[in-house]
Amino acid sequence: MCITDELVALERAALERWGAGDPDGFLNLSSEGVVYFDPFQPQRVNGIDALRRIYDSLRGKVHIDSFEILDPQVNAAGDMALLTFNLRSRGSEGEMCWHTTEVYRRIEGQWRIVHSHWSLAPAKPGN
C-alpha cells in the first residue's frame, strides 16, 4: 500500500468513528505532543490531554451521515508525512466543508498525528 493510501485509510477510519460520535479514532492516532488548531478553539491546543478534554466535550454530539475526502495529497520524507485534503460532510451540523492538514510522524513503527489543522472552507458546487 502506498503512503497516501495508508494515511487516507487512517483518516477515513477516524472520521467514520467521529461521525458516529466517537472521537477516539483521532485520539488514538494522535501523539502525546500533538498540536491542534480548529476554528472553534480560541488558540492552539497543546498535547493529547488538552485535546482529549475538547474531544470528550463533543463525545456523542457530532453525527455525520456521509463524508468525502477530496483531493488527498501526501508529501513525505523519512518518518514524516504531510497529508492535506478537503473534506465535505453531511450530518447533524448540515453540510460542512473543510481544509485539512495533518502532519504524521512514524513513531515506534506506527503513524501518529503530531500536528492537526482544520479550517472551514467555502462550499463550492462540484467541489
Chimera marker file (.cmm) of the C-alpha trace (Angstrom):
<marker_set name="trace">
<marker id="1" x="0.000" y="0.000" z="0.000" r="1" g="1" b="0" radius="0.5"/>
<marker id="2" x="1.389" y="3.428" z="-0.886" r="1" g="1" b="0" radius="0.5"/>
<marker id="3" x="1.769" y="6.020" z="1.859" r="1" g="1" b="0" radius="0.5"/>
<marker id="4" x="-1.119" y="8.140" z="0.529" r="1" g="1" b="0" radius="0.5"/>
<marker id="5" x="-3.489" y="5.174" z="0.646" r="1" g="1" b="0" radius="0.5"/>
<marker id="6" x="-2.237" y="4.245" z="4.116" r="1" g="1" b="0" radius="0.5"/>
<marker id="7" x="-2.739" y="7.716" z="5.620" r="1" g="1" b="0" radius="0.5"/>
<marker id="8" x="-6.097" y="8.252" z="3.902" r="1" g="1" b="0" radius="0.5"/>
<marker id="9" x="-7.261" y="4.889" z="5.292" r="1" g="1" b="0" radius="0.5"/>
<marker id="10" x="-6.265" y="6.005" z="8.807" r="1" g="1" b="0" radius="0.5"/>
<marker id="11" x="-8.124" y="9.316" z="8.373" r="1" g="1" b="0" radius="0.5"/>
<marker id="12" x="-11.181" y="7.594" z="6.895" r="1" g="1" b="0" radius="0.5"/>
<marker id="13" x="-11.382" y="5.156" z="9.838" r="1" g="1" b="0" radius="0.5"/>
<marker id="14" x="-11.027" y="8.009" z="12.352" r="1" g="1" b="0" radius="0.5"/>
<marker id="15" x="-13.661" y="10.076" z="10.516" r="1" g="1" b="0" radius="0.5"/>
<marker id="16" x="-16.089" y="7.160" z="10.495" r="1" g="1" b="0" radius="0.5"/>
<marker id="17" x="-15.758" y="6.921" z="14.279" r="1" g="1" b="0" radius="0.5"/>
<marker id="18" x="-16.005" y="10.718" z="14.621" r="1" g="1" b="0" radius="0.5"/>
<marker id="19" x="-19.206" y="10.663" z="12.558" r="1" g="1" b="0" radius="0.5"/>
<marker id="20" x="-20.675" y="8.142" z="14.993" r="1" g="1" b="0" radius="0.5"/>
<marker id="21" x="-19.936" y="10.476" z="17.925" r="1" g="1" b="0" radius="0.5"/>
<marker id="22" x="-16.695" y="8.708" z="18.926" r="1" g="1" b="0" radius="0.5"/>
<marker id="23" x="-13.549" y="10.879" z="18.859" r="1" g="1" b="0" radius="0.5"/>
<marker id="24" x="-11.287" y="8.021" z="19.998" r="1" g="1" b="0" radius="0.5"/>
<marker id="25" x="-10.230" y="7.251" z="16.423" r="1" g="1" b="0" radius="0.5"/>
<marker id="26" x="-8.436" y="10.593" z="16.255" r="1" g="1" b="0" radius="0.5"/>
<marker id="27" x="-7.242" y="10.425" z="19.854" r="1" g="1" b="0" radius="0.5"/>
<marker id="28" x="-5.708" y="7.002" z="19.201" r="1" g="1" b="0" radius="0.5"/>
<marker id="29" x="-3.904" y="8.380" z="16.142" r="1" g="1" b="0" radius="0.5"/>
<marker id="30" x="-2.553" y="11.436" z="17.939" r="1" g="1" b="0" radius="0.5"/>
<marker id="31" x="0.863" y="11.637" z="19.571" r="1" g="1" b="0" radius="0.5"/>
<marker id="32" x="1.373" y="12.725" z="23.176" r="1" g="1" b="0" radius="0.5"/>
<marker id="33" x="2.683" y="16.102" z="21.992" r="1" g="1" b="0" radius="0.5"/>
<marker id="34" x="0.063" y="16.714" z="19.298" r="1" g="1" b="0" radius="0.5"/>
<marker id="35" x="-0.614" y="20.337" z="18.352" r="1" g="1" b="0" radius="0.5"/>
<marker id="36" x="-4.149" y="21.106" z="17.147" r="1" g="1" b="0" radius="0.5"/>
<marker id="37" x="-5.911" y="24.054" z="15.506" r="1" g="1" b="0" radius="0.5"/>
<marker id="38" x="-9.551" y="24.408" z="14.542" r="1" g="1" b="0" radius="0.5"/>
<marker id="39" x="-11.803" y="27.436" z="14.013" r="1" g="1" b="0" radius="0.5"/>
<marker id="40" x="-13.826" y="26.730" z="17.152" r="1" g="1" b="0" radius="0.5"/>
<marker id="41" x="-10.855" y="26.967" z="19.524" r="1" g="1" b="0" radius="0.5"/>
<marker id="42" x="-9.577" y="30.393" z="20.566" r="1" g="1" b="0" radius="0.5"/>
<marker id="43" x="-5.948" y="29.279" z="20.430" r="1" g="1" b="0" radius="0.5"/>
<marker id="44" x="-3.662" y="26.372" z="19.640" r="1" g="1" b="0" radius="0.5"/>
<marker id="45" x="-4.337" y="23.206" z="21.638" r="1" g="1" b="0" radius="0.5"/>
<marker id="46" x="-1.147" y="21.647" z="23.009" r="1" g="1" b="0" radius="0.5"/>
<marker id="47" x="-0.850" y="17.975" z="23.890" r="1" g="1" b="0" radius="0.5"/>
<marker id="48" x="-3.031" y="14.908" z="23.977" r="1" g="1" b="0" radius="0.5"/>
<marker id="49" x="-4.549" y="15.680" z="27.393" r="1" g="1" b="0" radius="0.5"/>
<marker id="50" x="-5.863" y="19.079" z="26.257" r="1" g="1" b="0" radius="0.5"/>
<marker id="51" x="-7.137" y="17.574" z="23.003" r="1" g="1" b="0" radius="0.5"/>
<marker id="52" x="-8.840" y="14.755" z="24.919" r="1" g="1" b="0" radius="0.5"/>
<marker id="53" x="-10.707" y="17.297" z="27.088" r="1" g="1" b="0" radius="0.5"/>
<marker id="54" x="-12.035" y="19.073" z="23.989" r="1" g="1" b="0" radius="0.5"/>
<marker id="55" x="-12.993" y="15.861" z="22.219" r="1" g="1" b="0" radius="0.5"/>
<marker id="56" x="-14.620" y="14.427" z="25.352" r="1" g="1" b="0" radius="0.5"/>
<marker id="57" x="-16.881" y="17.502" z="25.483" r="1" g="1" b="0" radius="0.5"/>
<marker id="58" x="-18.039" y="16.612" z="21.942" r="1" g="1" b="0" radius="0.5"/>
<marker id="59" x="-18.417" y="12.877" z="22.526" r="1" g="1" b="0" radius="0.5"/>
<marker id="60" x="-21.811" y="11.687" z="21.247" r="1" g="1" b="0" radius="0.5"/>
<marker id="61" x="-22.777" y="15.134" z="19.944" r="1" g="1" b="0" radius="0.5"/>
<marker id="62" x="-21.443" y="15.011" z="16.384" r="1" g="1" b="0" radius="0.5"/>
<marker id="63" x="-23.180" y="12.805" z="13.836" r="1" g="1" b="0" radius="0.5"/>
<marker id="64" x="-22.068" y="12.566" z="10.223" r="1" g="1" b="0" radius="0.5"/>
<marker id="65" x="-24.256" y="10.721" z="7.731" r="1" g="1" b="0" radius="0.5"/>
<marker id="66" x="-21.727" y="10.836" z="4.904" r="1" g="1" b="0" radius="0.5"/>
<marker id="67" x="-18.385" y="12.384" z="4.038" r="1" g="1" b="0" radius="0.5"/>
<marker id="68" x="-15.984" y="12.673" z="1.161" r="1" g="1" b="0" radius="0.5"/>
<marker id="69" x="-12.208" y="13.066" z="1.369" r="1" g="1" b="0" radius="0.5"/>
<marker id="70" x="-11.408" y="15.160" z="-1.697" r="1" g="1" b="0" radius="0.5"/>
<marker id="71" x="-8.061" y="15.521" z="-3.450" r="1" g="1" b="0" radius="0.5"/>
<marker id="72" x="-5.800" y="13.969" z="-0.796" r="1" g="1" b="0" radius="0.5"/>
<marker id="73" x="-2.102" y="14.662" z="-1.266" r="1" g="1" b="0" radius="0.5"/>
<marker id="74" x="0.881" y="13.434" z="0.734" r="1" g="1" b="0" radius="0.5"/>
<marker id="75" x="4.381" y="14.845" z="0.850" r="1" g="1" b="0" radius="0.5"/>
<marker id="76" x="6.665" y="12.504" z="2.770" r="1" g="1" b="0" radius="0.5"/>
<marker id="77" x="10.289" y="12.459" z="3.849" r="1" g="1" b="0" radius="0.5"/>
<marker id="78" x="11.622" y="9.707" z="6.052" r="1" g="1" b="0" radius="0.5"/>
<marker id="79" x="9.405" y="9.261" z="9.094" r="1" g="1" b="0" radius="0.5"/>
<marker id="80" x="7.389" y="12.438" z="8.486" r="1" g="1" b="0" radius="0.5"/>
<marker id="81" x="4.430" y="12.865" z="6.149" r="1" g="1" b="0" radius="0.5"/>
<marker id="82" x="2.169" y="15.809" z="5.407" r="1" g="1" b="0" radius="0.5"/>
<marker id="83" x="-1.386" y="14.880" z="4.386" r="1" g="1" b="0" radius="0.5"/>
<marker id="84" x="-3.685" y="17.567" z="3.004" r="1" g="1" b="0" radius="0.5"/>
<marker id="85" x="-7.238" y="17.171" z="1.760" r="1" g="1" b="0" radius="0.5"/>
<marker id="86" x="-10.614" y="18.826" z="1.564" r="1" g="1" b="0" radius="0.5"/>
<marker id="87" x="-13.463" y="17.242" z="3.449" r="1" g="1" b="0" radius="0.5"/>
<marker id="88" x="-17.148" y="17.573" z="2.699" r="1" g="1" b="0" radius="0.5"/>
<marker id="89" x="-19.503" y="16.132" z="5.286" r="1" g="1" b="0" radius="0.5"/>
<marker id="90" x="-23.251" y="15.997" z="5.833" r="1" g="1" b="0" radius="0.5"/>
<marker id="91" x="-24.845" y="15.363" z="9.172" r="1" g="1" b="0" radius="0.5"/>
<marker id="92" x="-26.108" y="16.929" z="12.393" r="1" g="1" b="0" radius="0.5"/>
<marker id="93" x="-24.406" y="20.251" z="11.561" r="1" g="1" b="0" radius="0.5"/>
<marker id="94" x="-25.690" y="20.304" z="7.977" r="1" g="1" b="0" radius="0.5"/>
<marker id="95" x="-23.188" y="20.288" z="5.118" r="1" g="1" b="0" radius="0.5"/>
<marker id="96" x="-19.712" y="21.392" z="6.112" r="1" g="1" b="0" radius="0.5"/>
<marker id="97" x="-16.588" y="21.824" z="4.037" r="1" g="1" b="0" radius="0.5"/>
<marker id="98" x="-13.087" y="21.810" z="5.489" r="1" g="1" b="0" radius="0.5"/>
<marker id="99" x="-9.473" y="22.359" z="4.531" r="1" g="1" b="0" radius="0.5"/>
<marker id="100" x="-7.434" y="19.788" z="6.444" r="1" g="1" b="0" radius="0.5"/>
<marker id="101" x="-3.728" y="19.425" z="7.134" r="1" g="1" b="0" radius="0.5"/>
<marker id="102" x="-2.372" y="16.519" z="9.175" r="1" g="1" b="0" radius="0.5"/>
<marker id="103" x="1.312" y="16.079" z="9.896" r="1" g="1" b="0" radius="0.5"/>
<marker id="104" x="2.121" y="12.470" z="10.656" r="1" g="1" b="0" radius="0.5"/>
<marker id="105" x="5.282" y="11.057" z="12.176" r="1" g="1" b="0" radius="0.5"/>
<marker id="106" x="6.122" y="7.374" z="12.296" r="1" g="1" b="0" radius="0.5"/>
<marker id="107" x="6.656" y="6.627" z="15.999" r="1" g="1" b="0" radius="0.5"/>
<marker id="108" x="7.648" y="3.105" z="17.006" r="1" g="1" b="0" radius="0.5"/>
<marker id="109" x="6.526" y="1.847" z="13.602" r="1" g="1" b="0" radius="0.5"/>
<marker id="110" x="3.077" y="3.494" z="13.611" r="1" g="1" b="0" radius="0.5"/>
<marker id="111" x="1.879" y="6.697" z="12.005" r="1" g="1" b="0" radius="0.5"/>
<marker id="112" x="0.795" y="9.272" z="14.602" r="1" g="1" b="0" radius="0.5"/>
<marker id="113" x="-0.616" y="12.766" z="14.131" r="1" g="1" b="0" radius="0.5"/>
<marker id="114" x="1.786" y="15.366" z="15.543" r="1" g="1" b="0" radius="0.5"/>
<marker id="115" x="0.039" y="18.418" z="14.089" r="1" g="1" b="0" radius="0.5"/>
<marker id="116" x="-3.587" y="18.819" z="13.009" r="1" g="1" b="0" radius="0.5"/>
<marker id="117" x="-5.136" y="21.895" z="11.412" r="1" g="1" b="0" radius="0.5"/>
<marker id="118" x="-8.786" y="22.163" z="10.354" r="1" g="1" b="0" radius="0.5"/>
<marker id="119" x="-10.288" y="25.301" z="8.816" r="1" g="1" b="0" radius="0.5"/>
<marker id="120" x="-13.703" y="25.965" z="7.333" r="1" g="1" b="0" radius="0.5"/>
<marker id="121" x="-13.831" y="26.059" z="3.549" r="1" g="1" b="0" radius="0.5"/>
<marker id="122" x="-16.458" y="27.663" z="1.348" r="1" g="1" b="0" radius="0.5"/>
<marker id="123" x="-18.880" y="25.206" z="-0.202" r="1" g="1" b="0" radius="0.5"/>
<marker id="124" x="-18.466" y="25.145" z="-3.963" r="1" g="1" b="0" radius="0.5"/>
<marker id="125" x="-20.638" y="23.281" z="-6.452" r="1" g="1" b="0" radius="0.5"/>
<marker id="126" x="-18.793" y="20.233" z="-7.684" r="1" g="1" b="0" radius="0.5"/>
<marker id="127" x="-16.071" y="20.563" z="-5.039" r="1" g="1" b="0" radius="0.5"/>
<link id1="1" id2="2" r="1" g="1" b="0" radius="0.2"/>
<link id1="2" id2="3" r="1" g="1" b="0" radius="0.2"/>
<link id1="3" id2="4" r="1" g="1" b="0" radius="0.2"/>
<link id1="4" id2="5" r="1" g="1" b="0" radius="0.2"/>
<link id1="5" id2="6" r="1" g="1" b="0" radius="0.2"/>
<link id1="6" id2="7" r="1" g="1" b="0" radius="0.2"/>
<link id1="7" id2="8" r="1" g="1" b="0" radius="0.2"/>
<link id1="8" id2="9" r="1" g="1" b="0" radius="0.2"/>
<link id1="9" id2="10" r="1" g="1" b="0" radius="0.2"/>
<link id1="10" id2="11" r="1" g="1" b="0" radius="0.2"/>
<link id1="11" id2="12" r="1" g="1" b="0" radius="0.2"/>
<link id1="12" id2="13" r="1" g="1" b="0" radius="0.2"/>
<link id1="13" id2="14" r="1" g="1" b="0" radius="0.2"/>
<link id1="14" id2="15" r="1" g="1" b="0" radius="0.2"/>
<link id1="15" id2="16" r="1" g="1" b="0" radius="0.2"/>
<link id1="16" id2="17" r="1" g="1" b="0" radius="0.2"/>
<link id1="17" id2="18" r="1" g="1" b="0" radius="0.2"/>
<link id1="18" id2="19" r="1" g="1" b="0" radius="0.2"/>
<link id1="19" id2="20" r="1" g="1" b="0" radius="0.2"/>
<link id1="20" id2="21" r="1" g="1" b="0" radius="0.2"/>
<link id1="21" id2="22" r="1" g="1" b="0" radius="0.2"/>
<link id1="22" id2="23" r="1" g="1" b="0" radius="0.2"/>
<link id1="23" id2="24" r="1" g="1" b="0" radius="0.2"/>
<link id1="24" id2="25" r="1" g="1" b="0" radius="0.2"/>
<link id1="25" id2="26" r="1" g="1" b="0" radius="0.2"/>
<link id1="26" id2="27" r="1" g="1" b="0" radius="0.2"/>
<link id1="27" id2="28" r="1" g="1" b="0" radius="0.2"/>
<link id1="28" id2="29" r="1" g="1" b="0" radius="0.2"/>
<link id1="29" id2="30" r="1" g="1" b="0" radius="0.2"/>
<link id1="30" id2="31" r="1" g="1" b="0" radius="0.2"/>
<link id1="31" id2="32" r="1" g="1" b="0" radius="0.2"/>
<link id1="32" id2="33" r="1" g="1" b="0" radius="0.2"/>
<link id1="33" id2="34" r="1" g="1" b="0" radius="0.2"/>
<link id1="34" id2="35" r="1" g="1" b="0" radius="0.2"/>
<link id1="35" id2="36" r="1" g="1" b="0" radius="0.2"/>
<link id1="36" id2="37" r="1" g="1" b="0" radius="0.2"/>
<link id1="37" id2="38" r="1" g="1" b="0" radius="0.2"/>
<link id1="38" id2="39" r="1" g="1" b="0" radius="0.2"/>
<link id1="39" id2="40" r="1" g="1" b="0" radius="0.2"/>
<link id1="40" id2="41" r="1" g="1" b="0" radius="0.2"/>
<link id1="41" id2="42" r="1" g="1" b="0" radius="0.2"/>
<link id1="42" id2="43" r="1" g="1" b="0" radius="0.2"/>
<link id1="43" id2="44" r="1" g="1" b="0" radius="0.2"/>
<link id1="44" id2="45" r="1" g="1" b="0" radius="0.2"/>
<link id1="45" id2="46" r="1" g="1" b="0" radius="0.2"/>
<link id1="46" id2="47" r="1" g="1" b="0" radius="0.2"/>
<link id1="47" id2="48" r="1" g="1" b="0" radius="0.2"/>
<link id1="48" id2="49" r="1" g="1" b="0" radius="0.2"/>
<link id1="49" id2="50" r="1" g="1" b="0" radius="0.2"/>
<link id1="50" id2="51" r="1" g="1" b="0" radius="0.2"/>
<link id1="51" id2="52" r="1" g="1" b="0" radius="0.2"/>
<link id1="52" id2="53" r="1" g="1" b="0" radius="0.2"/>
<link id1="53" id2="54" r="1" g="1" b="0" radius="0.2"/>
<link id1="54" id2="55" r="1" g="1" b="0" radius="0.2"/>
<link id1="55" id2="56" r="1" g="1" b="0" radius="0.2"/>
<link id1="56" id2="57" r="1" g="1" b="0" radius="0.2"/>
<link id1="57" id2="58" r="1" g="1" b="0" radius="0.2"/>
<link id1="58" id2="59" r="1" g="1" b="0" radius="0.2"/>
<link id1="59" id2="60" r="1" g="1" b="0" radius="0.2"/>
<link id1="60" id2="61" r="1" g="1" b="0" radius="0.2"/>
<link id1="61" id2="62" r="1" g="1" b="0" radius="0.2"/>
<link id1="62" id2="63" r="1" g="1" b="0" radius="0.2"/>
<link id1="63" id2="64" r="1" g="1" b="0" radius="0.2"/>
<link id1="64" id2="65" r="1" g="1" b="0" radius="0.2"/>
<link id1="65" id2="66" r="1" g="1" b="0" radius="0.2"/>
<link id1="66" id2="67" r="1" g="1" b="0" radius="0.2"/>
<link id1="67" id2="68" r="1" g="1" b="0" radius="0.2"/>
<link id1="68" id2="69" r="1" g="1" b="0" radius="0.2"/>
<link id1="69" id2="70" r="1" g="1" b="0" radius="0.2"/>
<link id1="70" id2="71" r="1" g="1" b="0" radius="0.2"/>
<link id1="71" id2="72" r="1" g="1" b="0" radius="0.2"/>
<link id1="72" id2="73" r="1" g="1" b="0" radius="0.2"/>
<link id1="73" id2="74" r="1" g="1" b="0" radius="0.2"/>
<link id1="74" id2="75" r="1" g="1" b="0" radius="0.2"/>
<link id1="75" id2="76" r="1" g="1" b="0" radius="0.2"/>
<link id1="76" id2="77" r="1" g="1" b="0" radius="0.2"/>
<link id1="77" id2="78" r="1" g="1" b="0" radius="0.2"/>
<link id1="78" id2="79" r="1" g="1" b="0" radius="0.2"/>
<link id1="79" id2="80" r="1" g="1" b="0" radius="0.2"/>
<link id1="80" id2="81" r="1" g="1" b="0" radius="0.2"/>
<link id1="81" id2="82" r="1" g="1" b="0" radius="0.2"/>
<link id1="82" id2="83" r="1" g="1" b="0" radius="0.2"/>
<link id1="83" id2="84" r="1" g="1" b="0" radius="0.2"/>
<link id1="84" id2="85" r="1" g="1" b="0" radius="0.2"/>
<link id1="85" id2="86" r="1" g="1" b="0" radius="0.2"/>
<link id1="86" id2="87" r="1" g="1" b="0" radius="0.2"/>
<link id1="87" id2="88" r="1" g="1" b="0" radius="0.2"/>
<link id1="88" id2="89" r="1" g="1" b="0" radius="0.2"/>
<link id1="89" id2="90" r="1" g="1" b="0" radius="0.2"/>
<link id1="90" id2="91" r="1" g="1" b="0" radius="0.2"/>
<link id1="91" id2="92" r="1" g="1" b="0" radius="0.2"/>
<link id1="92" id2="93" r="1" g="1" b="0" radius="0.2"/>
<link id1="93" id2="94" r="1" g="1" b="0" radius="0.2"/>
<link id1="94" id2="95" r="1" g="1" b="0" radius="0.2"/>
<link id1="95" id2="96" r="1" g="1" b="0" radius="0.2"/>
<link id1="96" id2="97" r="1" g="1" b="0" radius="0.2"/>
<link id1="97" id2="98" r="1" g="1" b="0" radius="0.2"/>
<link id1="98" id2="99" r="1" g="1" b="0" radius="0.2"/>
<link id1="99" id2="100" r="1" g="1" b="0" radius="0.2"/>
<link id1="100" id2="101" r="1" g="1" b="0" radius="0.2"/>
<link id1="101" id2="102" r="1" g="1" b="0" radius="0.2"/>
<link id1="102" id2="103" r="1" g="1" b="0" radius="0.2"/>
<link id1="103" id2="104" r="1" g="1" b="0" radius="0.2"/>
<link id1="104" id2="105" r="1" g="1" b="0" radius="0.2"/>
<link id1="105" id2="106" r="1" g="1" b="0" radius="0.2"/>
<link id1="106" id2="107" r="1" g="1" b="0" radius="0.2"/>
<link id1="107" id2="108" r="1" g="1" b="0" radius="0.2"/>
<link id1="108" id2="109" r="1" g="1" b="0" radius="0.2"/>
<link id1="109" id2="110" r="1" g="1" b="0" radius="0.2"/>
<link id1="110" id2="111" r="1" g="1" b="0" radius="0.2"/>
<link id1="111" id2="112" r="1" g="1" b="0" radius="0.2"/>
<link id1="112" id2="113" r="1" g="1" b="0" radius="0.2"/>
<link id1="113" id2="114" r="1" g="1" b="0" radius="0.2"/>
<link id1="114" id2="115" r="1" g="1" b="0" radius="0.2"/>
<link id1="115" id2="116" r="1" g="1" b="0" radius="0.2"/>
<link id1="116" id2="117" r="1" g="1" b="0" radius="0.2"/>
<link id1="117" id2="118" r="1" g="1" b="0" radius="0.2"/>
<link id1="118" id2="119" r="1" g="1" b="0" radius="0.2"/>
<link id1="119" id2="120" r="1" g="1" b="0" radius="0.2"/>
<link id1="120" id2="121" r="1" g="1" b="0" radius="0.2"/>
<link id1="121" id2="122" r="1" g="1" b="0" radius="0.2"/>
<link id1="122" id2="123" r="1" g="1" b="0" radius="0.2"/>
<link id1="123" id2="124" r="1" g="1" b="0" radius="0.2"/>
<link id1="124" id2="125" r="1" g="1" b="0" radius="0.2"/>
<link id1="125" id2="126" r="1" g="1" b="0" radius="0.2"/>
<link id1="126" id2="127" r="1" g="1" b="0" radius="0.2"/>
</marker_set>
